[in-house]
């Protein structure tokens, strides 16, 4: 496993105008009509799009068997004609691929790899094995597959790909001492990341700025995952945490359910660990996209700011 403090960070090249985007489904098969809309959207922007076999393959709740999905993803990294890899959707199944991927091929062929939700498993593994920057963000069917794409999502997505930088301000959601920290951003879906913990595909958490979101998880599971990170020693190693959207489940396990703020406070205050809430990052239409593995500075306080101290792209 790489150390965030010593390993050279591998960065992709920017996506060229009229470049080639490969679309793959490393987890669950996308809806065909949404996929077609998303592909048409990218083509109208001037990009050439290669749609992978996984996008129309099915095996139970998976986009084809594990070998197909791993082979296609590795192949898109190896293909010099492909400038970027966009995932079609999340779902379930990304972690199945981890023992099957050729991380040497991926590390030698850095390029933009963008996905969200279940794709967290692949992005955290690529960081652990290759120390390579990826983007936790919108997907072709899930976010671009609409006639009326959310304007906030669209603006933030392409701004990140154009500038390679982030500059975010969050209104204070709770009282806490002012603190300034520097580290590397590590966003992802909480439950997916927790399932990968202590495996060879889990990144070093030293000096990370953890960013968590989740969807349809009962409050006791959200607290359980956060405490799982605590037992792992995350809040002694990492530099801070930022919480995105935690969409409420349809049903809770019992009637006496604490608020998210109560959960966050009792988990993080026990470690005097700085945290901020209210980031527009999650399973929502207006999600922002975030880089995985890049250096940032965070000023915690009445207004919390998150700013890049380095680009997502190679110089």
VENURJO-V680686 format. One record per run of one state. SS is the DSSP state (H for helix, E for strand, L for the rest). FROM is the first residue (numbers start at 0). TO is the last residue. If there is no record, write none. Layout:
# VENURJO-V680686
ss:SS from:FROM to:TO
ss:SS from:FROM to:TO
This chain:
# VENURJO-V680686
ss:L from:0 to:8
ss:E from:9 to:9
ss:L from:10 to:10
ss:E from:11 to:11
ss:L from:12 to:18
ss:E from:19 to:23
ss:L from:24 to:30
ss:H from:31 to:43
ss:L from:44 to:46
ss:E from:47 to:50
ss:L from:51 to:51
ss:H from:52 to:55
ss:L from:56 to:57
ss:E from:58 to:58
ss:L from:59 to:60
ss:E from:61 to:61
ss:L from:62 to:64
ss:H from:65 to:77
ss:L from:78 to:82
ss:E from:83 to:86
ss:L from:87 to:92
ss:H from:93 to:96
ss:L from:97 to:101
ss:H from:102 to:107
ss:L from:108 to:110
ss:E from:111 to:114
ss:L from:115 to:115
ss:H from:116 to:129
ss:L from:130 to:130
ss:E from:131 to:131
ss:L from:132 to:132
ss:E from:133 to:135
ss:L from:136 to:149
ss:H from:150 to:162
ss:L from:163 to:165
ss:E from:166 to:170
ss:L from:171 to:177
ss:E from:178 to:188
ss:H from:189 to:195
ss:L from:196 to:206
ss:E from:207 to:214
ss:L from:215 to:217
ss:H from:218 to:230
ss:L from:231 to:232
ss:H from:233 to:236
ss:L from:237 to:238
ss:E from:239 to:246
ss:L from:247 to:258
ss:H from:259 to:270
ss:L from:271 to:273
ss:E from:274 to:275
ss:L from:276 to:288
ss:E from:289 to:291
ss:L from:292 to:293
ss:E from:294 to:299
ss:L from:300 to:301
ss:E from:302 to:307
ss:L from:308 to:311
ss:E from:312 to:312
ss:L from:313 to:314
